[in-house]
Amino acid sequence: MLNPRNGLYIFIATVALAIVACQPKEGPLEKAGKAVDNAAENAGDQIEKAGDKIKDAVDDAKK
C-alpha cells in the first residue's frame, strides 16, 4: 500500500539519485587546471619559505 510516508521516501530517494547522477565528470582540462593550481600553490609556499630563510639570515647578521 502506498501511504503518504512511503511516497515521501520514494520522492527523497528519487531526488537523491538525480543529484548524484547529474554530477559532471571531471575532464582532462579540469584535471590539468587543478595540477597547475597545485603547482602554483607549491611554488608560492617554496618562495615564502625562502623569504623566511633570508629574513632569518638578515636578522642573524644584524646581531
PDB file of N, CA, C and O in Angstrom, chain B, residues numbered from 101:
ATOM      1  N   MET B 101       0.830  -1.182   0.000  1.00  0.00           N
ATOM      2  CA  MET B 101       0.000   0.000   0.000  1.00  0.00           C
ATOM      3  C   MET B 101       0.873   1.244   0.000  1.00  0.00           C
ATOM      4  O   MET B 101       1.951   1.282   0.594  1.00  0.00           O
ATOM      5  N   LEU B 102       0.376   2.241  -0.677  1.00  0.00           N
ATOM      6  CA  LEU B 102       1.124   3.483  -0.779  1.00  0.00           C
ATOM      7  C   LEU B 102       0.496   4.523   0.131  1.00  0.00           C
ATOM      8  O   LEU B 102      -0.560   5.076  -0.175  1.00  0.00           O
ATOM      9  N   ASN B 103       1.153   4.782   1.250  1.00  0.00           N
ATOM     10  CA  ASN B 103       0.660   5.833   2.126  1.00  0.00           C
ATOM     11  C   ASN B 103       1.545   7.064   1.938  1.00  0.00           C
ATOM     12  O   ASN B 103       2.588   6.957   1.293  1.00  0.00           O
ATOM     13  N   PRO B 104       1.175   8.214   2.468  1.00  0.00           N
ATOM     14  CA  PRO B 104       1.942   9.442   2.253  1.00  0.00           C
ATOM     15  C   PRO B 104       3.411   9.335   2.698  1.00  0.00           C
ATOM     16  O   PRO B 104       4.295   9.928   2.079  1.00  0.00           O
ATOM     17  N   ARG B 105       3.656   8.589   3.754  1.00  0.00           N
ATOM     18  CA  ARG B 105       5.023   8.458   4.242  1.00  0.00           C
ATOM     19  C   ARG B 105       5.880   7.703   3.218  1.00  0.00           C
ATOM     20  O   ARG B 105       7.018   8.098   2.966  1.00  0.00           O
ATOM     21  N   ASN B 106       5.359   6.636   2.632  1.00  0.00           N
ATOM     22  CA  ASN B 106       6.112   5.892   1.626  1.00  0.00           C
ATOM     23  C   ASN B 106       6.348   6.757   0.391  1.00  0.00           C
ATOM     24  O   ASN B 106       7.415   6.690  -0.219  1.00  0.00           O
ATOM     25  N   GLY B 107       5.375   7.555   0.028  1.00  0.00           N
ATOM     26  CA  GLY B 107       5.528   8.454  -1.107  1.00  0.00           C
ATOM     27  C   GLY B 107       6.637   9.456  -0.869  1.00  0.00           C
ATOM     28  O   GLY B 107       7.393   9.781  -1.784  1.00  0.00           O
ATOM     29  N   LEU B 108       6.738   9.950   0.360  1.00  0.00           N
ATOM     30  CA  LEU B 108       7.807  10.883   0.713  1.00  0.00           C
ATOM     31  C   LEU B 108       9.165  10.211   0.598  1.00  0.00           C
ATOM     32  O   LEU B 108      10.105  10.805   0.069  1.00  0.00           O
ATOM     33  N   TYR B 109       9.281   8.986   1.084  1.00  0.00           N
ATOM     34  CA  TYR B 109      10.542   8.245   0.993  1.00  0.00           C
ATOM     35  C   TYR B 109      10.938   8.021  -0.463  1.00  0.00           C
ATOM     36  O   TYR B 109      12.108   8.152  -0.820  1.00  0.00           O
ATOM     37  N   ILE B 110       9.984   7.691  -1.280  1.00  0.00           N
ATOM     38  CA  ILE B 110      10.261   7.471  -2.704  1.00  0.00           C
ATOM     39  C   ILE B 110      10.720   8.780  -3.343  1.00  0.00           C
ATOM     40  O   ILE B 110      11.660   8.779  -4.138  1.00  0.00           O
ATOM     41  N   PHE B 111      10.075   9.888  -3.010  1.00  0.00           N
ATOM     42  CA  PHE B 111      10.446  11.187  -3.544  1.00  0.00           C
ATOM     43  C   PHE B 111      11.871  11.560  -3.139  1.00  0.00           C
ATOM     44  O   PHE B 111      12.659  11.998  -3.977  1.00  0.00           O
ATOM     45  N   ILE B 112      12.202  11.389  -1.864  1.00  0.00           N
ATOM     46  CA  ILE B 112      13.533  11.724  -1.370  1.00  0.00           C
ATOM     47  C   ILE B 112      14.587  10.862  -2.054  1.00  0.00           C
ATOM     48  O   ILE B 112      15.638  11.371  -2.445  1.00  0.00           O
ATOM     49  N   ALA B 113      14.328   9.583  -2.203  1.00  0.00           N
ATOM     50  CA  ALA B 113      15.272   8.690  -2.865  1.00  0.00           C
ATOM     51  C   ALA B 113      15.458   9.079  -4.325  1.00  0.00           C
ATOM     52  O   ALA B 113      16.575   9.024  -4.841  1.00  0.00           O
ATOM     53  N   THR B 114      14.380   9.472  -4.997  1.00  0.00           N
ATOM     54  CA  THR B 114      14.467   9.874  -6.399  1.00  0.00           C
ATOM     55  C   THR B 114      15.290  11.148  -6.548  1.00  0.00           C
ATOM     56  O   THR B 114      16.128  11.245  -7.444  1.00  0.00           O
ATOM     57  N   VAL B 115      15.058  12.114  -5.683  1.00  0.00           N
ATOM     58  CA  VAL B 115      15.814  13.367  -5.739  1.00  0.00           C
ATOM     59  C   VAL B 115      17.294  13.110  -5.457  1.00  0.00           C
ATOM     60  O   VAL B 115      18.159  13.653  -6.144  1.00  0.00           O
ATOM     61  N   ALA B 116      17.587  12.288  -4.454  1.00  0.00           N
ATOM     62  CA  ALA B 116      18.980  11.986  -4.127  1.00  0.00           C
ATOM     63  C   ALA B 116      19.672  11.291  -5.297  1.00  0.00           C
ATOM     64  O   ALA B 116      20.818  11.607  -5.614  1.00  0.00           O
ATOM     65  N   LEU B 117      19.003  10.372  -5.921  1.00  0.00           N
ATOM     66  CA  LEU B 117      19.568   9.670  -7.074  1.00  0.00           C
ATOM     67  C   LEU B 117      19.805  10.628  -8.232  1.00  0.00           C
ATOM     68  O   LEU B 117      20.828  10.537  -8.911  1.00  0.00           O
ATOM     69  N   ALA B 118      18.879  11.539  -8.465  1.00  0.00           N
ATOM     70  CA  ALA B 118      19.028  12.510  -9.552  1.00  0.00           C
ATOM     71  C   ALA B 118      20.212  13.434  -9.300  1.00  0.00           C
ATOM     72  O   ALA B 118      20.949  13.764 -10.229  1.00  0.00           O
ATOM     73  N   ILE B 119      20.397  13.849  -8.064  1.00  0.00           N
ATOM     74  CA  ILE B 119      21.511  14.736  -7.733  1.00  0.00           C
ATOM     75  C   ILE B 119      22.845  14.022  -7.947  1.00  0.00           C
ATOM     76  O   ILE B 119      23.778  14.603  -8.503  1.00  0.00           O
ATOM     77  N   VAL B 120      22.938  12.781  -7.515  1.00  0.00           N
ATOM     78  CA  VAL B 120      24.180  12.025  -7.664  1.00  0.00           C
ATOM     79  C   VAL B 120      24.455  11.735  -9.137  1.00  0.00           C
ATOM     80  O   VAL B 120      25.602  11.814  -9.577  1.00  0.00           O
ATOM     81  N   ALA B 121      23.434  11.405  -9.892  1.00  0.00           N
ATOM     82  CA  ALA B 121      23.609  11.040 -11.294  1.00  0.00           C
ATOM     83  C   ALA B 121      23.981  12.240 -12.161  1.00  0.00           C
ATOM     84  O   ALA B 121      24.593  12.067 -13.215  1.00  0.00           O
ATOM     85  N   CYS B 122      23.631  13.430 -11.746  1.00  0.00           N
ATOM     86  CA  CYS B 122      23.856  14.621 -12.568  1.00  0.00           C
ATOM     87  C   CYS B 122      25.188  15.314 -12.285  1.00  0.00           C
ATOM     88  O   CYS B 122      25.458  16.373 -12.853  1.00  0.00           O
ATOM     89  N   GLN B 123      26.015  14.748 -11.432  1.00  0.00           N
ATOM     90  CA  GLN B 123      27.308  15.362 -11.154  1.00  0.00           C
ATOM     91  C   GLN B 123      28.182  15.253 -12.390  1.00  0.00           C
ATOM     92  O   GLN B 123      28.341  14.164 -12.942  1.00  0.00           O
ATOM     93  N   PRO B 124      28.754  16.371 -12.835  1.00  0.00           N
ATOM     94  CA  PRO B 124      29.593  16.325 -14.042  1.00  0.00           C
ATOM     95  C   PRO B 124      30.896  15.577 -13.782  1.00  0.00           C
ATOM     96  O   PRO B 124      31.482  15.670 -12.704  1.00  0.00           O
ATOM     97  N   LYS B 125      31.319  14.858 -14.763  1.00  0.00           N
ATOM     98  CA  LYS B 125      32.587  14.147 -14.678  1.00  0.00           C
ATOM     99  C   LYS B 125      33.721  15.140 -14.933  1.00  0.00           C
ATOM    100  O   LYS B 125      33.568  16.081 -15.712  1.00  0.00           O
ATOM    101  N   GLU B 126      34.843  14.927 -14.280  1.00  0.00           N
ATOM    102  CA  GLU B 126      35.984  15.818 -14.433  1.00  0.00           C
ATOM    103  C   GLU B 126      36.732  15.444 -15.711  1.00  0.00           C
ATOM    104  O   GLU B 126      37.164  14.304 -15.884  1.00  0.00           O
ATOM    105  N   GLY B 127      36.872  16.403 -16.580  1.00  0.00           N
ATOM    106  CA  GLY B 127      37.544  16.171 -17.847  1.00  0.00           C
ATOM    107  C   GLY B 127      39.039  16.419 -17.753  1.00  0.00           C
ATOM    108  O   GLY B 127      39.536  16.836 -16.707  1.00  0.00           O
ATOM    109  N   PRO B 128      39.756  16.167 -18.834  1.00  0.00           N
ATOM    110  CA  PRO B 128      41.207  16.331 -18.817  1.00  0.00           C
ATOM    111  C   PRO B 128      41.647  17.776 -18.595  1.00  0.00           C
ATOM    112  O   PRO B 128      42.678  18.012 -17.967  1.00  0.00           O
ATOM    113  N   LEU B 129      40.885  18.746 -19.099  1.00  0.00           N
ATOM    114  CA  LEU B 129      41.260  20.145 -18.883  1.00  0.00           C
ATOM    115  C   LEU B 129      41.084  20.553 -17.431  1.00  0.00           C
ATOM    116  O   LEU B 129      41.877  21.329 -16.899  1.00  0.00           O
ATOM    117  N   GLU B 130      40.048  20.030 -16.792  1.00  0.00           N
ATOM    118  CA  GLU B 130      39.856  20.341 -15.381  1.00  0.00           C
ATOM    119  C   GLU B 130      40.981  19.729 -14.540  1.00  0.00           C
ATOM    120  O   GLU B 130      41.475  20.354 -13.602  1.00  0.00           O
ATOM    121  N   LYS B 131      41.377  18.509 -14.886  1.00  0.00           N
ATOM    122  CA  LYS B 131      42.484  17.870 -14.169  1.00  0.00           C
ATOM    123  C   LYS B 131      43.768  18.663 -14.368  1.00  0.00           C
ATOM    124  O   LYS B 131      44.527  18.865 -13.420  1.00  0.00           O
ATOM    125  N   ALA B 132      44.016  19.115 -15.600  1.00  0.00           N
ATOM    126  CA  ALA B 132      45.213  19.907 -15.877  1.00  0.00           C
ATOM    127  C   ALA B 132      45.165  21.229 -15.114  1.00  0.00           C
ATOM    128  O   ALA B 132      46.180  21.673 -14.577  1.00  0.00           O
ATOM    129  N   GLY B 133      44.004  21.850 -15.067  1.00  0.00           N
ATOM    130  CA  GLY B 133      43.858  23.103 -14.326  1.00  0.00           C
ATOM    131  C   GLY B 133      44.144  22.929 -12.845  1.00  0.00           C
ATOM    132  O   GLY B 133      44.789  23.775 -12.225  1.00  0.00           O
ATOM    133  N   LYS B 134      43.662  21.826 -12.278  1.00  0.00           N
ATOM    134  CA  LYS B 134      43.936  21.561 -10.866  1.00  0.00           C
ATOM    135  C   LYS B 134      45.424  21.320 -10.638  1.00  0.00           C
ATOM    136  O   LYS B 134      45.977  21.739  -9.621  1.00  0.00           O
ATOM    137  N   ALA B 135      46.070  20.643 -11.588  1.00  0.00           N
ATOM    138  CA  ALA B 135      47.508  20.402 -11.457  1.00  0.00           C
ATOM    139  C   ALA B 135      48.274  21.719 -11.506  1.00  0.00           C
ATOM    140  O   ALA B 135      49.227  21.906 -10.750  1.00  0.00           O
ATOM    141  N   VAL B 136      47.872  22.628 -12.381  1.00  0.00           N
ATOM    142  CA  VAL B 136      48.521  23.942 -12.465  1.00  0.00           C
ATOM    143  C   VAL B 136      48.298  24.720 -11.174  1.00  0.00           C
ATOM    144  O   VAL B 136      49.218  25.357 -10.661  1.00  0.00           O
ATOM    145  N   ASP B 137      47.078  24.668 -10.651  1.00  0.00           N
ATOM    146  CA  ASP B 137      46.790  25.356  -9.388  1.00  0.00           C
ATOM    147  C   ASP B 137      47.663  24.815  -8.253  1.00  0.00           C
ATOM    148  O   ASP B 137      48.205  25.582  -7.457  1.00  0.00           O
ATOM    149  N   ASN B 138      47.792  23.498  -8.188  1.00  0.00           N
ATOM    150  CA  ASN B 138      48.615  22.893  -7.138  1.00  0.00           C
ATOM    151  C   ASN B 138      50.083  23.280  -7.301  1.00  0.00           C
ATOM    152  O   ASN B 138      50.763  23.571  -6.316  1.00  0.00           O
ATOM    153  N   ALA B 139      50.571  23.285  -8.541  1.00  0.00           N
ATOM    154  CA  ALA B 139      51.960  23.658  -8.781  1.00  0.00           C
ATOM    155  C   ALA B 139      52.210  25.109  -8.382  1.00  0.00           C
ATOM    156  O   ALA B 139      53.239  25.420  -7.783  1.00  0.00           O
ATOM    157  N   ALA B 140      51.279  25.993  -8.709  1.00  0.00           N
ATOM    158  CA  ALA B 140      51.431  27.408  -8.352  1.00  0.00           C
ATOM    159  C   ALA B 140      51.403  27.579  -6.840  1.00  0.00           C
ATOM    160  O   ALA B 140      52.165  28.376  -6.292  1.00  0.00           O
ATOM    161  N   GLU B 141      50.548  26.854  -6.175  1.00  0.00           N
ATOM    162  CA  GLU B 141      50.469  26.949  -4.718  1.00  0.00           C
ATOM    163  C   GLU B 141      51.765  26.438  -4.078  1.00  0.00           C
ATOM    164  O   GLU B 141      52.280  27.045  -3.139  1.00  0.00           O
ATOM    165  N   ASN B 142      52.285  25.323  -4.591  1.00  0.00           N
ATOM    166  CA  ASN B 142      53.539  24.785  -4.056  1.00  0.00           C
ATOM    167  C   ASN B 142      54.699  25.749  -4.299  1.00  0.00           C
ATOM    168  O   ASN B 142      55.548  25.932  -3.427  1.00  0.00           O
ATOM    169  N   ALA B 143      54.734  26.360  -5.469  1.00  0.00           N
ATOM    170  CA  ALA B 143      55.793  27.331  -5.769  1.00  0.00           C
ATOM    171  C   ALA B 143      55.694  28.521  -4.817  1.00  0.00           C
ATOM    172  O   ALA B 143      56.709  29.008  -4.320  1.00  0.00           O
ATOM    173  N   GLY B 144      54.489  28.980  -4.568  1.00  0.00           N
ATOM    174  CA  GLY B 144      54.293  30.088  -3.631  1.00  0.00           C
ATOM    175  C   GLY B 144      54.760  29.737  -2.232  1.00  0.00           C
ATOM    176  O   GLY B 144      55.362  30.562  -1.545  1.00  0.00           O
ATOM    177  N   ASP B 145      54.481  28.508  -1.809  1.00  0.00           N
ATOM    178  CA  ASP B 145      54.944  28.064  -0.490  1.00  0.00           C
ATOM    179  C   ASP B 145      56.464  28.037  -0.422  1.00  0.00           C
ATOM    180  O   ASP B 145      57.051  28.450   0.578  1.00  0.00           O
ATOM    181  N   GLN B 146      57.099  27.553  -1.482  1.00  0.00           N
ATOM    182  CA  GLN B 146      58.565  27.486  -1.500  1.00  0.00           C
ATOM    183  C   GLN B 146      59.177  28.890  -1.485  1.00  0.00           C
ATOM    184  O   GLN B 146      60.184  29.124  -0.816  1.00  0.00           O
ATOM    185  N   ILE B 147      58.576  29.808  -2.213  1.00  0.00           N
ATOM    186  CA  ILE B 147      59.072  31.196  -2.222  1.00  0.00           C
ATOM    187  C   ILE B 147      58.930  31.814  -0.839  1.00  0.00           C
ATOM    188  O   ILE B 147      59.818  32.529  -0.374  1.00  0.00           O
ATOM    189  N   GLU B 148      57.814  31.535  -0.189  1.00  0.00           N
ATOM    190  CA  GLU B 148      57.600  32.064   1.158  1.00  0.00           C
ATOM    191  C   GLU B 148      58.640  31.506   2.132  1.00  0.00           C
ATOM    192  O   GLU B 148      59.170  32.239   2.967  1.00  0.00           O
ATOM    193  N   LYS B 149      58.928  30.207   2.021  1.00  0.00           N
ATOM    194  CA  LYS B 149      59.953  29.609   2.887  1.00  0.00           C
ATOM    195  C   LYS B 149      61.313  30.235   2.626  1.00  0.00           C
ATOM    196  O   LYS B 149      62.057  30.512   3.568  1.00  0.00           O
ATOM    197  N   ALA B 150      61.647  30.460   1.365  1.00  0.00           N
ATOM    198  CA  ALA B 150      62.927  31.082   1.029  1.00  0.00           C
ATOM    199  C   ALA B 150      62.993  32.492   1.605  1.00  0.00           C
ATOM    200  O   ALA B 150      64.028  32.902   2.129  1.00  0.00           O
ATOM    201  N   GLY B 151      61.907  33.225   1.512  1.00  0.00           N
ATOM    202  CA  GLY B 151      61.867  34.578   2.079  1.00  0.00           C
ATOM    203  C   GLY B 151      62.066  34.559   3.583  1.00  0.00           C
ATOM    204  O   GLY B 151      62.749  35.422   4.133  1.00  0.00           O
ATOM    205  N   ASP B 152      61.468  33.571   4.257  1.00  0.00           N
ATOM    206  CA  ASP B 152      61.649  33.455   5.706  1.00  0.00           C
ATOM    207  C   ASP B 152      63.103  33.158   6.050  1.00  0.00           C
ATOM    208  O   ASP B 152      63.640  33.691   7.021  1.00  0.00           O
ATOM    209  N   LYS B 153      63.742  32.298   5.245  1.00  0.00           N
ATOM    210  CA  LYS B 153      65.149  31.975   5.495  1.00  0.00           C
ATOM    211  C   LYS B 153      66.031  33.204   5.296  1.00  0.00           C
ATOM    212  O   LYS B 153      66.962  33.433   6.068  1.00  0.00           O
ATOM    213  N   ILE B 154      65.743  33.987   4.273  1.00  0.00           N
ATOM    214  CA  ILE B 154      66.519  35.212   4.025  1.00  0.00           C
ATOM    215  C   ILE B 154      66.326  36.183   5.170  1.00  0.00           C
ATOM    216  O   ILE B 154      67.289  36.795   5.632  1.00  0.00           O
ATOM    217  N   LYS B 155      65.114  36.332   5.629  1.00  0.00           N
ATOM    218  CA  LYS B 155      64.843  37.236   6.751  1.00  0.00           C
ATOM    219  C   LYS B 155      65.587  36.794   7.998  1.00  0.00           C
ATOM    220  O   LYS B 155      66.160  37.614   8.714  1.00  0.00           O
ATOM    221  N   ASP B 156      65.574  35.484   8.256  1.00  0.00           N
ATOM    222  CA  ASP B 156      66.294  34.967   9.422  1.00  0.00           C
ATOM    223  C   ASP B 156      67.797  35.231   9.287  1.00  0.00           C
ATOM    224  O   ASP B 156      68.457  35.592  10.261  1.00  0.00           O
ATOM    225  N   ALA B 157      68.329  35.049   8.081  1.00  0.00           N
ATOM    226  CA  ALA B 157      69.765  35.283   7.872  1.00  0.00           C
ATOM    227  C   ALA B 157      70.118  36.751   8.098  1.00  0.00           C
ATOM    228  O   ALA B 157      71.149  37.067   8.693  1.00  0.00           O
ATOM    229  N   VAL B 158      69.254  37.643   7.617  1.00  0.00           N
ATOM    230  CA  VAL B 158      69.489  39.071   7.815  1.00  0.00           C
ATOM    231  C   VAL B 158      69.407  39.419   9.299  1.00  0.00           C
ATOM    232  O   VAL B 158      70.223  40.192   9.799  1.00  0.00           O
ATOM    233  N   ASP B 159      68.439  38.860   9.998  1.00  0.00           N
ATOM    234  CA  ASP B 159      68.314  39.115  11.432  1.00  0.00           C
ATOM    235  C   ASP B 159      69.543  38.609  12.184  1.00  0.00           C
ATOM    236  O   ASP B 159      70.014  39.267  13.112  1.00  0.00           O
ATOM    237  N   ASP B 160      70.070  37.438  11.789  1.00  0.00           N
ATOM    238  CA  ASP B 160      71.261  36.895  12.442  1.00  0.00           C
ATOM    239  C   ASP B 160      72.483  37.763  12.137  1.00  0.00           C
ATOM    240  O   ASP B 160      73.354  37.937  12.990  1.00  0.00           O
ATOM    241  N   ALA B 161      72.543  38.306  10.913  1.00  0.00           N
ATOM    242  CA  ALA B 161      73.690  39.140  10.537  1.00  0.00           C
ATOM    243  C   ALA B 161      73.690  40.454  11.299  1.00  0.00           C
ATOM    244  O   ALA B 161      74.754  41.028  11.528  1.00  0.00           O
ATOM    245  N   LYS B 162      72.535  40.938  11.691  1.00  0.00           N
ATOM    246  CA  LYS B 162      72.449  42.195  12.428  1.00  0.00           C
ATOM    247  C   LYS B 162      72.920  42.061  13.869  1.00  0.00           C
ATOM    248  O   LYS B 162      73.251  43.057  14.513  1.00  0.00           O
ATOM    249  N   LYS B 163      72.949  40.850  14.368  1.00  0.00           N
ATOM    250  CA  LYS B 163      73.310  40.635  15.788  1.00  0.00           C
ATOM    251  C   LYS B 163      74.767  40.734  16.021  1.00  0.00           C
ATOM    252  O   LYS B 163      75.223  40.580  17.154  1.00  0.00           O
TER     253      LYS B 163
END
